[in-house]
């Protein structure tokens, strides 16, 4: 009887975890639909700012090629993971130690992906709508677009 109660509690716990994961994934996909906007951006990293919140930061770029001259749209909830003005851009995302000034970056918004090419590394990551209030505040305080 004692084990039966434990098994039932475990099954309920697993069910709750699966439900929350599915709900969170659906919400994530829904929020990121706004990224299907055709923005393609290529540039060279000129500055890196990293917050103290899970390595979130800002990559400042000198734009080499972009299909839009300016992009600074607002969202009701959260912020876009990039901003472009003339020949400068910022990308907001977690930044890992391998990133260096001078690395090349290509962002394809429709695919929610960013490609990095540096002296020591060549890899890719994902971009997504920024909803964490700490990250949003970091962007507001450290952006070059004031």
Secondary structure, DSSP 4 states (H G I P E B T S, - for coil): -HHHHHHHHHHHHHHHHHHHHHHHHHHHHHHGGGG-S--EEEEEEEEEEE-SSTTEEEEEEEEEEES-SEE----SSSB-SEEEETTEEEEEEE--TT--TT-EEEEEGGGTEEEEE-SS-EEEEE---B--HHHHHHHHHH-S--
